[in-house]
Amino acid sequence: METETGGEGYDLLLAGIPAPVAGGALVGLYSSIPFLLSFAVGGVVALGLVGMAMFLFPP
């Protein structure tokens, strides 16, 4: 009988994907860094999390 391991961790990973985008948007709004640059960096980090969820830690 196999037990499921890492289910909660996977849920946290999926829930954390929007966090870098939101963080990048907030940094762009409240700092001297250009908004589009910080938003794009947040998107690249979120893309890395999507890649982790798909290829390194599949459900």
C-alpha positions in Angstrom: 0.0 0.0 0.0 1.5 3.3 -1.1 0.9 6.5 0.8 0.8 9.9 -0.8 3.7 12.1 0.2 4.2 15.8 -0.5 0.6 16.5 -1.4 0.5 19.5 0.9 3.8 20.7 -0.4 2.6 20.5 -3.9 -0.5 22.6 -3.0 1.8 25.2 -1.4 3.9 25.3 -4.5 0.9 25.9 -6.7 -0.5 28.5 -4.3 2.8 30.3 -4.3 3.0 30.8 -8.1 1.2 34.2 -8.1 3.3 35.5 -5.2 6.4 36.5 -7.2 4.2 38.3 -9.8 2.4 40.2 -7.0 5.7 41.0 -5.3 7.2 42.3 -8.5 4.1 44.5 -9.1 4.4 45.9 -5.6 8.1 46.6 -5.9 7.5 48.3 -9.2 4.8 50.5 -7.7 6.6 51.5 -4.5 10.2 51.8 -5.6 12.3 53.5 -8.2 12.6 50.3 -10.2 10.6 50.5 -13.5 7.2 48.7 -13.1 7.5 46.6 -16.2 11.0 45.4 -15.3 10.0 44.3 -11.8 6.7 42.8 -13.1 8.7 40.8 -15.7 11.2 39.6 -13.2 8.3 38.4 -11.0 6.9 36.6 -14.0 10.1 34.8 -14.7 10.3 33.6 -11.1 6.7 32.4 -11.3 7.6 30.6 -14.6 10.4 28.8 -12.7 7.9 27.7 -10.1 5.6 26.4 -12.9 8.5 24.5 -14.3 9.3 23.0 -10.9 5.6 22.0 -10.5 5.5 20.4 -13.9 8.9 18.6 -14.2 10.6 18.3 -10.8 7.7 17.7 -8.5 4.8 16.3 -10.6 1.6 15.4 -8.8 
